[in-house]
Each structure stands twice: as C-alpha cells, then as structure tokens.
Amino acid sequence: MADSKWLIFLGCSVPYRVSSYEISSRKVLAKLGVELVEMPEFSCCGLPFDPVSHETMLILAARNLALAERQGLNILTLCPGCAGALRKVNRMLKADKTLQQEINSHLKEAGLEFKGTSETKHLLQFLKEDVGVEKIKASVTRPLTTLKVAEHNGCHILRPKEYAGYDDPEDPQTLKILIEATGATCLDYFDETECCGAPCVGVNDKVALQLARDKLNHLKMVDTQALITICPSCHVMYDTNQLRIEKAFGETYGIPVLHYPQLLGLAMGMSAEELAFGELRVNPQKITQQIKPLT
C-alpha cells in the first residue's frame, strides 16, 4: 500500500446532503489503515463556477491544491466532480507556466503558491490503486454472498479520460471489481453508463427525473437488490428523489441506494447503524435483513 496519510476533501455536497457517504467512508478507510487529515481551510473545488467564470474556477482549484502542497500531502475526495476539477487544474497549470504565473499572482494575496507537487484521487481510484483489491478482500469478514446488486459510476468519475485514465469510461470495471471483492454479485443492466440526470436539475427538473426513472426501470428489470453509487449527486437522484419519481410517474421501485463504503463496511463486519444506513431515504431493510451478525 502507498502513503497511508491523505488530506480528506469533502467538497460542498457530501457534508450537507449525504453525510452517510462521509461517515461510512471514514469507517472503512480507518479499518484499512488510512489516516485522514482534516483541512478546514478547503473551499469549493471550483467546478460549479466554470460556466460563469473560468478564471474563478482555476483560482479556487489552485488554492485548494496549494493548501495541500503546503501540508506536503495528497488529496482524497469523495466527489467525482471535485476530483475531476482538481486533477484537471493541476494538469493545466503544470503544462502552462504562463497560466500558472497568472493564477499564482492571485494566490499570492492569500500567501499561497501553486507548485504542482500534490495529486488528487477519488475514493474509487484510491481503493483500486493505493489500497488494492487483495487488501480489500482480506478485510472482508462477512462475505455478502447472498446479495445481488448493480452499480452506477456516474459521468464525472472517469471523464474526461485524459484526466482520469484509470478505467474505460465506456466500459468501466473498477466499481464492479470492488463490489465483487465484498462477495456480492454485481449485475449487468441496460444503459449502465447513462447519466443520473442531476446536471439537468437546475435547467429542467422533469428531464432530470425522467433520466433517473429510465435507470430505475432498467434496474427493476434485472431484479437488483440495491444500487451502489460513488457520487453524492448520483446518490441524491436515485435515493432522495426515488419517492418523487414514484409519485410523479406512478411507479413502484423500492430499490435501496447504498454508497460503496456502506456495502464494504457491511462486508467488513460493521453494523448498519455504524454505517449510517438510517440516513438513507429508500428503506434498506431488504439488504440489512440478509446481513447476519458476526458470531
């Protein structure tokens, strides 16, 4: 395993909308021997500002990277959007010294300087490359062999490919492999790589819900017992909004939506309470009832 100490970058959505993702991630990472260092000075990654002010996005991302460099540590994120923005800006500034000098002129006002000495990884990439599948398998004390689940990667986790590069965005395998490391079966289904609809929410709520509904219908067709996510926005679309979708379209799904660390935590022997299952909007009882207490 590589460095065991990483700066945890929570971003904006996780602490306020899906704290269950943070809680379960901290639990499983601690059990895997990863030390998370807090960084209260972190701000937004900059991604939401890009359509309005590209320069603001660059400055915000560079500021976060400079803070990490000052600590001499790399960044671990739970949000694919944050990971993508920080990775992209890191690469852009290292490749363009003129742009780097321009952004550093702004950072200087805060006593910071971007040098390009740290890296950023999303939890999924970190588990694959730094922890490793074999170590994850070795941490499993309660194999989830009775569970048949499906995965949803989302759009930002592997795109653009030139900035991610650790999996194929058209045929992603990392999350499937990590799911199967818990003992659970990962089901294939139609249109696995389609968007959850979250980016459309601010423009057309109906389109967003229709996209999520399409995915839920495809999941229902394969009788999945749960959907596993690794993105806070995707999780909100399928978990928080599932009841809205059922009401709006006259459907019934009842598909629990779990963060991957919740699934892994169960396999590690943790209880549903420890992993904040109580915060999930769709009742996860069909999953938790199958999990036998460790003897």
C-alpha positions in Angstrom: 0.0 0.0 0.0 1.2 3.5 -0.8 1.1 6.5 1.5 -1.4 5.9 4.4 -2.0 9.6 5.2 -4.2 11.7 2.9 -6.0 15.1 3.1 -9.7 14.5 3.0 -11.5 16.9 0.7 -15.3 16.7 1.3 -16.4 19.3 -1.1 -19.8 21.0 -0.8 -22.4 18.3 -1.3 -21.2 15.5 0.9 -21.3 17.2 4.4 -24.7 18.8 3.8 -26.6 16.4 1.7 -25.2 12.9 2.1 -23.3 12.7 5.3 -23.9 8.9 5.3 -21.2 8.8 2.5 -18.7 10.6 4.7 -19.5 8.6 7.8 -19.2 5.2 6.0 -16.0 6.3 4.1 -14.3 7.3 7.3 -15.2 4.0 8.9 -13.9 1.8 6.2 -10.8 3.8 5.5 -9.8 3.7 9.1 -10.2 -0.1 9.1 -7.9 -0.2 6.0 -5.3 1.7 7.9 -5.7 5.1 6.1 -5.2 8.2 8.1 -7.3 11.1 7.0 -6.0 14.6 7.8 -8.6 17.4 8.1 -8.2 20.6 6.1 -10.8 23.2 7.3 -9.3 25.8 5.0 -10.5 24.0 1.9 -13.1 25.8 -0.2 -15.3 24.7 -3.1 -13.3 22.8 -5.8 -14.4 25.5 -8.3 -16.3 23.2 -10.7 -19.7 24.9 -10.3 -18.1 28.3 -11.2 -16.6 27.1 -14.5 -19.6 28.0 -16.8 -19.8 31.5 -15.2 -16.1 32.4 -14.7 -13.3 30.0 -15.8 -10.7 32.1 -14.0 -12.6 31.8 -10.7 -12.7 28.0 -11.1 -8.9 28.0 -11.8 -8.2 30.1 -8.7 -10.4 28.1 -6.4 -9.0 24.8 -7.5 -5.4 26.1 -7.4 -5.9 27.4 -3.9 -7.0 24.0 -2.7 -4.1 22.4 -4.4 -1.7 24.9 -2.9 -3.1 24.2 0.6 -2.4 20.5 0.1 1.1 21.3 -1.1 1.8 23.3 2.0 0.9 20.3 4.1 3.0 18.0 1.8 0.1 15.6 1.3 -2.1 14.4 -1.5 -5.8 14.9 -1.7 -8.5 12.2 -1.4 -12.0 13.2 -2.5 -15.4 11.5 -2.2 -17.0 13.5 -5.0 -16.1 12.7 -8.7 -16.7 16.3 -9.7 -14.2 17.6 -7.1 -11.6 15.0 -8.1 -12.0 15.9 -11.8 -11.7 19.7 -11.2 -8.7 19.4 -9.0 -7.0 16.9 -11.3 -7.7 19.0 -14.4 -6.5 22.3 -13.0 -3.4 20.6 -11.6 -2.5 19.2 -15.1 -3.4 22.5 -16.8 -1.2 24.7 -14.5 1.8 22.3 -14.7 1.6 22.3 -18.5 1.2 26.1 -18.9 3.7 28.1 -17.0 2.2 31.4 -18.1 -1.2 30.4 -16.8 0.5 29.1 -13.6 2.1 32.5 -13.0 -1.1 34.3 -13.6 -3.0 32.2 -11.1 -0.2 32.4 -8.6 -0.4 36.2 -8.8 -3.9 35.8 -7.3 -2.9 33.2 -4.8 -0.1 35.4 -3.6 -2.6 37.7 -1.9 -3.5 34.7 0.4 0.1 33.8 1.0 -0.1 30.7 -1.2 1.7 29.4 -4.3 0.8 26.5 -6.6 3.8 24.4 -7.5 2.2 21.2 -8.8 3.7 18.8 -6.1 0.5 17.1 -4.9 -2.0 14.8 -6.6 -5.8 14.2 -6.2 -7.6 10.9 -6.3 -11.2 10.0 -5.9 -12.1 7.3 -3.4 -12.7 4.7 -6.2 -9.3 5.3 -7.8 -7.6 5.3 -4.4 -9.2 2.0 -3.4 -8.0 0.4 -6.7 -4.5 1.8 -6.9 -3.4 2.6 -3.3 -5.3 0.1 -1.2 -5.7 -2.7 -3.8 -8.3 -5.3 -4.3 -6.4 -8.0 -2.5 -6.2 -5.9 0.7 -9.9 -5.2 0.4 -10.8 -8.9 0.0 -8.6 -9.6 3.1 -10.6 -7.1 5.1 -13.9 -8.9 4.5 -15.0 -10.9 7.5 -18.7 -11.3 6.4 -18.8 -12.0 2.7 -22.1 -10.6 1.2 -22.6 -13.7 -1.0 -26.4 -13.5 -0.8 -26.6 -10.0 -2.3 -27.1 -9.2 -6.0 -26.6 -5.5 -6.6 -25.9 -3.1 -9.5 -23.5 -0.3 -9.9 -23.7 3.3 -11.1 -20.5 5.1 -11.8 -21.8 8.5 -13.0 -20.4 10.8 -15.6 -17.5 12.7 -13.9 -15.7 9.7 -12.3 -13.9 8.6 -15.5 -14.4 11.6 -17.8 -12.5 13.3 -19.4 -10.4 10.1 -19.9 -7.2 12.1 -20.3 -7.5 13.4 -16.7 -8.7 10.2 -15.1 -7.2 7.4 -17.1 -7.5 4.5 -14.6 -10.5 2.9 -16.3 -12.5 2.9 -19.5 -15.4 5.4 -19.3 -17.3 3.3 -22.0 -16.9 0.0 -20.2 -15.9 0.8 -16.5 -14.8 -2.2 -14.4 -13.3 -0.7 -11.2 -16.5 -0.4 -9.2 -17.7 -3.8 -10.3 -14.5 -5.4 -9.2 -14.6 -3.6 -5.8 -18.3 -4.7 -5.4 -17.4 -8.3 -6.1 -14.5 -8.0 -3.6 -17.2 -7.9 -0.9 -18.6 -11.2 -2.0 -21.7 -9.6 -3.6 -22.7 -10.3 -7.2 -22.7 -7.2 -9.5 -25.5 -7.4 -12.1 -25.2 -6.1 -15.6 -28.1 -4.0 -17.0 -29.1 -1.9 -19.9 -27.6 1.6 -20.3 -25.3 1.3 -17.2 -23.2 4.3 -18.2 -26.1 6.7 -18.7 -26.3 10.0 -16.7 -28.4 10.1 -13.5 -29.9 13.4 -14.6 -28.5 15.6 -11.8 -26.8 18.1 -14.1 -30.2 18.9 -15.6 -32.0 19.6 -12.3 -31.3 23.4 -12.4 -32.5 23.6 -16.0 -35.4 21.2 -16.4 -36.4 19.2 -13.3 -38.7 17.0 -15.4 -35.9 15.8 -17.7 -33.7 15.1 -14.7 -36.4 12.9 -13.1 -37.1 11.1 -16.4 -33.4 10.2 -16.8 -33.3 8.8 -13.3 -36.6 7.0 -13.9 -35.2 5.3 -17.0 -32.3 4.0 -15.0 -34.6 2.8 -12.2 -36.7 0.9 -14.7 -33.7 -0.8 -16.1 -32.6 -1.8 -12.6 -36.0 -3.1 -11.9 -35.8 -5.4 -14.9 -32.8 -7.3 -13.5 -34.3 -7.6 -10.0 -31.3 -5.8 -8.3 -31.5 -5.8 -4.5 -29.7 -2.4 -4.3 -27.9 0.2 -6.4 -24.3 1.1 -5.4 -23.1 4.6 -6.0 -19.8 6.5 -5.5 -21.1 10.1 -6.2 -23.1 12.3 -3.9 -25.2 13.8 -6.7 -26.0 10.5 -8.3 -26.9 9.2 -4.8 -29.4 12.1 -4.3 -31.0 11.4 -7.7 -31.7 7.7 -7.0 -32.2 7.7 -3.3 -33.6 11.1 -2.2 -35.6 11.5 -5.4 -36.8 8.0 -5.8 -40.0 8.7 -3.9 -40.6 11.8 -6.1 -40.1 9.7 -9.2 -42.5 7.0 -8.0 -45.2 9.7 -7.3 -44.6 11.6 -10.5 -44.8 8.6 -12.8 -47.0 6.2 -10.9 -44.2 3.7 -10.5 -43.1 1.5 -7.6 -39.4 0.7 -7.2 -38.3 0.4 -3.6 -34.6 0.0 -4.7 -32.2 0.8 -1.8 -29.3 3.0 -2.9 -26.1 2.4 -1.0 -22.8 4.2 -1.1 -20.0 1.8 -1.9 -18.3 2.3 1.6 -21.6 1.2 3.1 -21.5 -2.1 1.2 -17.8 -2.6 2.0 -18.4 -1.7 5.7 -21.1 -4.4 5.9 -18.7 -7.0 4.4 -16.1 -5.8 7.0 -18.5 -6.7 9.8 -19.8 -3.3 10.7 -23.4 -2.7 11.6 -25.9 -0.8 9.5 -26.1 1.7 12.4 -22.3 2.4 12.3 -22.5 3.0 8.5 -25.4 5.5 8.8 -28.0 3.3 7.0 -30.6 5.3 8.9 -30.0 8.3 6.7 -31.0 6.6 3.5 -34.4 7.7 2.2 -35.3 4.4 0.5 -35.7 1.7 3.2 -32.7 -0.5 3.1 -34.4 -3.3 5.1 -34.3 -5.8 2.2 -30.5 -5.6 2.4 -30.0 -5.3 6.2 -32.3 -8.3 6.9 -29.9 -10.5 5.0 -26.8 -9.5 6.9 -26.2 -11.9 9.8 -24.5 -10.6 12.9 -20.9 -11.8 13.4 -20.6 -14.6 16.0 
